[in-house]
Amino acid sequence: MKDALGAVQSVLVLGGSSDLGVAIASRLAAPRGATVVLAARRPDDLGAQIARLVAAGAGRVETASFDAERPETHDQVVAEVATRIGDLDVVVMAFGVLGDQEADEAGGDGAARLAQTNFTGSVSAGLAVARRLRAQGHGTLVVLSSVAGERVRRANFIYGSSKAGQDAFAQGLGHALAGSGARVLIVRPGFVHTKMTAGMRPVPLSTTAEAVAQATERALQRGAEIIWVPALLRPVLSLVRHLPTPVFRRLPF
């Protein structure tokens, strides 16, 4: 439960090694020394992330085992974390894979596994979290979506389509939670400088994990449902969504 001044007291990050997830948790934990749980496939490898959270002012940092590709475990993971730390004020859905478009188009199971993690994993984990938040009567699920899903581009249509599905699911989940006291915040960043994008050529309106975290914190404070980071992406993507297909296909991205 948030304290009397509205500060978050507990944060669960699903995808605990994520630069974005840790940046958001760091900002939310700082004001009142909140408890943070980093849930990841390899929780023993989160030393750097734990150190960053402690330095940022988190009062307590724990880890848990979480695998987006094992939906049968998601309810149990959420329940066990709630048993350990109490009500969940904010849950950040930060897991995901970028994939290798060229290799995945050529064959193998890469595309299917990407879809399983980014979309199927989000559906399963999102519903598990929503059931917990609904039972609490409060709490916010932050879904880290992407502008890549707003209109899927040729260059990364496998990743983009998985994020489009995740985003649509998150919107529907937000509608389903309306009136329950729980809610969903969808964050749609553009290109973010993180370890996942290291070595890739930045594009216009690129941003940082810290900027996304700051925008997310502000959105939580004002009760927003969807944000774009940077905010200028909203009108840009609105234009791109309505371009005729022949024009869209000629764009240099």
Phi, psi and omega per residue, in radians:
M1 nan 2.387 3.064
K2 -1.112 2.646 -3.124
D3 -1.389 -3.079 -3.045
A4 -1.098 -0.371 3.131
L5 -1.700 0.103 3.083
G6 1.498 0.143 -3.128
A7 -1.401 2.478 3.117
V8 -1.194 2.414 3.122
Q9 -1.919 -0.262 3.109
S10 -2.587 2.444 3.141
V11 -2.384 2.273 3.012
L12 -1.971 2.200 3.101
V13 -1.899 1.958 3.046
L14 -1.537 1.882 -2.948
G15 1.845 0.962 -2.945
G16 -1.151 -0.218 3.095
S17 -1.583 -0.068 -3.078
S18 -1.172 2.280 3.074
D19 -1.049 -0.717 -3.139
L20 -1.165 -0.796 -3.129
G21 -1.068 -0.753 -3.134
V22 -1.212 -0.660 3.111
A23 -1.094 -0.743 3.119
I24 -1.146 -0.816 3.134
A25 -1.062 -0.635 3.141
S26 -1.092 -0.754 3.136
R27 -1.201 -0.707 -3.099
L28 -1.261 -0.542 -3.084
A29 -1.348 -0.504 -2.962
A30 -1.051 -0.803 -2.993
P31 -1.019 -0.685 -3.067
R32 -2.240 0.315 3.132
G33 1.102 0.884 -3.055
A34 -1.154 2.806 3.016
T35 -1.490 2.328 3.130
V36 -2.171 2.339 3.014
V37 -2.026 2.144 3.077
L38 -1.728 2.006 -3.121
A39 -1.869 2.135 -3.041
A40 -2.608 2.902 3.133
R41 -1.137 -0.622 3.121
R42 -2.155 1.363 -3.061
P43 -1.107 -0.391 -3.140
D44 -1.284 -0.189 -3.094
D45 -1.742 0.320 -3.013
L46 -1.785 0.420 -3.096
G47 -1.000 -0.778 -3.126
A48 -1.137 -0.697 -3.135
Q49 -1.181 -0.707 3.106
I50 -1.088 -0.790 -3.129
A51 -1.057 -0.701 3.139
R52 -1.127 -0.728 -3.135
L53 -1.160 -0.721 3.102
V54 -1.091 -0.770 3.121
A55 -1.105 -0.549 -3.135
A56 -1.323 -0.268 3.105
G57 2.014 0.151 3.081
A58 -1.074 2.389 -3.117
G59 -1.383 -0.469 -3.080
R60 -2.728 2.287 3.130
V61 -2.227 2.183 3.106
E62 -2.215 2.946 3.103
T63 -2.187 2.823 3.081
A64 -2.597 2.757 3.105
S65 -1.535 2.264 -3.137
F66 -2.599 2.313 3.112
D67 -2.280 1.998 -3.112
A68 -1.049 -0.446 -3.102
E69 -1.519 0.120 3.098
R70 -2.143 1.301 -3.069
P71 -1.051 -0.436 -3.130
E72 -1.165 -0.234 -3.123
T73 -1.766 -0.128 -2.939
H74 -1.171 -0.732 3.097
D75 -1.042 -0.738 -3.111
Q76 -1.141 -0.718 3.130
V77 -1.058 -0.839 -3.123
V78 -1.101 -0.758 -3.133
A79 -1.110 -0.727 -3.115
E80 -1.168 -0.689 3.106
V81 -1.128 -0.748 3.123
A82 -1.105 -0.613 3.097
T83 -1.139 -0.648 -3.108
R84 -1.316 -0.678 -2.988
I85 -2.104 -0.065 -3.120
G86 1.583 -2.768 -3.092
D87 -1.008 2.606 -3.141
L88 -1.764 1.982 3.131
D89 -1.327 -0.821 -3.138
V90 -2.385 2.303 3.010
V91 -2.060 2.184 -3.125
V92 -1.824 2.041 3.086
M93 -1.541 1.685 -2.975
A94 -2.000 0.015 -3.101
F95 -1.374 2.778 3.109
G96 2.788 2.770 3.093
V97 -2.233 2.571 -3.121
L98 -1.512 -0.607 3.137
G99 1.357 3.107 3.090
D100 -2.179 1.739 -3.012
Q101 -0.947 -0.874 -3.080
E102 -1.082 -0.809 -3.130
A103 -1.167 -0.708 -3.098
D104 -1.200 -0.594 3.073
E105 -1.169 -0.524 -3.065
A106 -1.287 -0.363 3.132
G107 2.482 -3.076 -3.107
G108 1.499 -3.012 -3.060
D109 -1.806 0.189 -3.088
G110 -1.027 -0.780 -3.104
A111 -1.147 -0.736 -3.125
A112 -1.161 -0.678 3.136
R113 -1.210 -0.651 3.075
L114 -1.049 -0.817 3.137
A115 -1.115 -0.653 3.138
Q116 -1.128 -0.724 3.135
T117 -1.249 -0.975 -2.987
N118 -1.250 -0.676 -3.090
F119 -1.770 -1.060 -3.092
T120 -1.052 -0.731 3.107
G121 -1.083 -0.665 3.116
S122 -1.163 -0.699 3.112
V123 -1.083 -0.864 -3.099
S124 -1.129 -0.897 -3.126
A125 -1.159 -0.685 3.139
G126 -1.073 -0.739 3.115
L127 -1.185 -0.673 3.105
A128 -1.077 -0.772 3.109
V129 -1.146 -0.757 -3.108
A130 -1.057 -0.683 3.111
R131 -1.084 -0.714 3.129
R132 -1.176 -0.813 -3.115
L133 -1.133 -0.668 3.108
R134 -1.102 -0.738 3.133
A135 -1.130 -0.635 3.101
Q136 -1.199 -0.621 -3.035
G137 1.504 0.220 3.099
H138 -2.885 2.973 3.102
G139 2.021 2.714 -3.111
T140 -2.219 2.312 2.978
L141 -1.679 2.054 3.074
V142 -1.673 2.060 -3.124
V143 -1.835 2.048 3.110
L144 -1.466 1.656 3.130
S145 -1.532 -2.615 3.132
S146 -2.901 2.569 3.041
V147 -1.164 -0.255 3.107
A148 -1.070 -0.376 -3.137
G149 -1.587 -0.088 -3.074
E150 -1.302 -0.695 2.928
R151 -2.601 1.964 -2.939
V152 -1.228 2.246 -3.094
R153 -1.665 2.694 3.113
R154 -0.994 -0.670 -3.020
A155 -1.158 -0.469 -3.122
N156 -2.559 0.818 -3.038
F157 -1.192 -0.413 3.100
I158 -1.214 -0.915 3.086
Y159 -1.085 -0.812 -3.092
G160 -1.045 -0.696 -3.132
S161 -1.200 -0.596 3.109
S162 -1.177 -0.639 3.110
K163 -1.298 -0.554 3.062
A164 -1.107 -0.736 3.106
G165 -1.144 -0.755 3.115
Q166 -1.058 -0.770 -3.100
D167 -1.118 -0.776 3.127
A168 -1.104 -0.717 3.085
F169 -1.056 -0.793 -3.117
A170 -1.087 -0.666 3.085
Q171 -1.089 -0.806 3.125
G172 -1.112 -0.673 3.121
L173 -1.127 -0.672 3.087
G174 -1.073 -0.717 3.091
H175 -1.114 -0.702 -3.100
A176 -1.158 -0.517 -3.109
L177 -1.530 -0.146 -3.105
A178 -0.969 2.276 3.139
G179 1.551 -0.090 -3.089
S180 -1.601 -0.225 -3.014
G181 1.674 -0.359 3.077
A182 -1.703 2.768 -3.129
R183 -2.688 3.033 3.130
V184 -2.153 2.371 2.982
L185 -2.011 2.114 3.111
I186 -1.730 2.173 3.131
V187 -1.918 2.129 -3.109
R188 -1.997 1.507 3.085
P189 -1.426 2.780 2.950
G190 -1.511 -2.525 3.102
F191 -1.159 2.184 -3.130
V192 -2.034 2.324 3.106
H193 -1.331 1.744 3.118
T194 -2.438 3.117 3.104
K195 -1.148 -0.439 3.123
M196 -1.207 -0.510 -3.117
T197 -1.821 0.138 -3.125
A198 -1.002 2.329 3.136
G199 1.558 -0.196 3.109
M200 -1.508 2.638 3.127
R201 -1.349 2.141 3.127
P202 -1.094 2.732 3.107
V203 -2.036 2.907 3.095
P204 -0.966 2.580 -3.134
L205 1.152 0.482 3.045
S206 -1.141 2.761 -3.090
T207 -2.473 -3.069 -3.104
T208 -2.124 2.850 3.098
A209 -1.081 -0.650 -3.130
E210 -1.147 -0.677 3.119
A211 -1.165 -0.687 3.091
V212 -1.122 -0.716 3.136
A213 -1.106 -0.767 3.128
Q214 -1.094 -0.768 3.127
A215 -1.129 -0.643 3.123
T216 -1.158 -0.763 3.115
E217 -1.024 -0.793 3.138
R218 -1.130 -0.695 3.139
A219 -1.122 -0.678 3.090
L220 -1.113 -0.695 -3.119
Q221 -1.135 -0.621 -3.094
R222 -1.704 0.028 3.078
G223 1.308 0.502 3.131
A224 -1.191 2.762 3.117
E225 -1.882 -0.559 -3.141
I226 -2.489 2.344 3.013
I227 -2.350 2.710 3.030
W228 -1.983 2.471 3.133
V229 -2.309 2.043 -0.075
P230 -1.230 2.838 -3.034
A231 -1.065 -0.473 -3.128
L232 -1.086 -0.359 3.125
L233 -1.115 -0.447 -3.114
R234 -1.064 -0.960 3.115
P235 -1.168 -0.581 3.119
V236 -1.093 -0.820 -3.126
L237 -1.223 -0.529 3.071
S238 -1.078 -0.702 3.084
L239 -1.167 -0.814 -3.107
V240 -1.069 -0.689 -3.135
R241 -1.035 -0.508 -3.029
H242 -1.796 0.116 3.069
L243 -1.197 2.464 3.028
P244 -1.034 2.536 -3.080
T245 -0.942 -0.792 3.136
P246 -1.042 -0.619 3.106
V247 -1.248 -0.774 -3.141
F248 -1.006 -0.718 -3.101
R249 -1.156 -0.375 -3.125
R250 -1.569 -0.116 -3.139
L251 -1.144 2.492 -3.043
P252 -1.451 1.003 3.030
F253 -2.688 nan nan
